[in-house]
Amino acid sequence: MTAPTLDLAILATLEREPNHGFGIALQIQDSSGGLLIAEEGSLYPALHRLEKAGFLAAEWKPTDAGRRARWYRLTASGKRRLAETRAQWETLHKGLSRLLRYA
């Protein structure tokens, strides 16, 4: 998954509810029907990048299994970024759909 795609997948996943890294990866995979997989080597750097940019906030909390994990949630800035990115992707999707229909 490319960085912009992964960022959108993370933001969209966290729009539903806060989650920890492994939970985010599972949600991305489940929600996409297994078509998208967030590899650990790209997921955690993306989470840190999005947090540093102010799109995510994080805190240490226990998971359902009782382990300590960093839980991420969208900030107001992250919600705006998600709306902007979603609109860009929808425009791109429309354009590519038209192109593929007439190509």
CORGIVEN-V242574 format. One record per run of one state. SS is the DSSP state (hx for helix, st for strand, lp for the rest). FROM is the first residue (numbers start at 1). LEN is the number of residues. If there is no record, write none. Layout:
SS:FROM:LEN, SS:FROM:LEN
This chain:
lp:1:2, hx:3:14, lp:17:2, st:19:2, hx:21:11, lp:32:8, hx:40:13, lp:53:3, st:56:7, lp:63:5, st:68:7, lp:75:1, hx:76:27, lp:103:1
